[in-house]
Amino acid sequence: MEKVSFTQMKDGTKEEYEFLTAHEIDHTKHTADRLLTALVDLYKSLSGYQITRLGHSVQSATRAWRDGADIDWVVAALLHDIGDIYAPYNHDEYAATILKPFVREQCTWCVQTHGDFQMLYYGHHLEGFDQHKRERHRGHPYFDDCAEFCERWDQASFDPDYDDLPIEFFAPMVREVFARKPYDPAVIRIGERVPLTDTNRAAER
């Protein structure tokens, strides 16, 4: 079978859906590579900064790596703005949706809400923006984690003179994360907090 015969889903047979499921499983195995390609495309996004959006993403991940962050944090930092091209008004939610099946809940939440937290740095300069928008999340178990994520890795990563690691350095980490079983409770670890930094691990890197 090369293609199914139905033109309406309700007419598909068991054999046809088994065929499609096999194709879908094979397709998902290449998600990491498609994301890395999309990440490279970020160089086309949001001009005006001293570095490209791709540069910002790689720099955020580099800072996370050098802080001794674990793989979930590093990949979250790398992909946190991947929605900029396709979802400019909710890029944080877009990125979080991509990450959600494969990383710790803590990291997903921080990526999903980082847009609100970033307002702290520029909201007071623009009319109609709420500098303290992050306060709506005050009391959430991951509030302090997102504040640290933004302070250490996001808002600080626009430096053209910073010694970034190349995107190729992070590619194996992205492939490892997206090769995980989706929504595995052992990966999602609901409610668990892992520090963003690890001085011992950082010293080894």
KAFEN-V219286 format. One line per field, one symbol per residue. burial: I if it has 16 or more other C-alpha atoms within 10 Angstrom, else O. A space follows every 10 residues. Layout:
burial->???
This chain:
burial->OOOOOOOOOO OOOOOIOOOO OOOOOOOOOO IIOOIIOIII OIIOOOOOOO IIIIIIIIII IIIIIIIIII IIIIIIIIII IIIIIOOOOO IIIIIIIIII IIIIIIIIII IIIIIIIIII OOIOOOOOOI IIIIOOOOOO OIIOIIIIII IIIIOOIIOO OOOIIOIOOI OOIIIOIIOO OOOOOOIIOO OOOOOIIIOO OOOOO
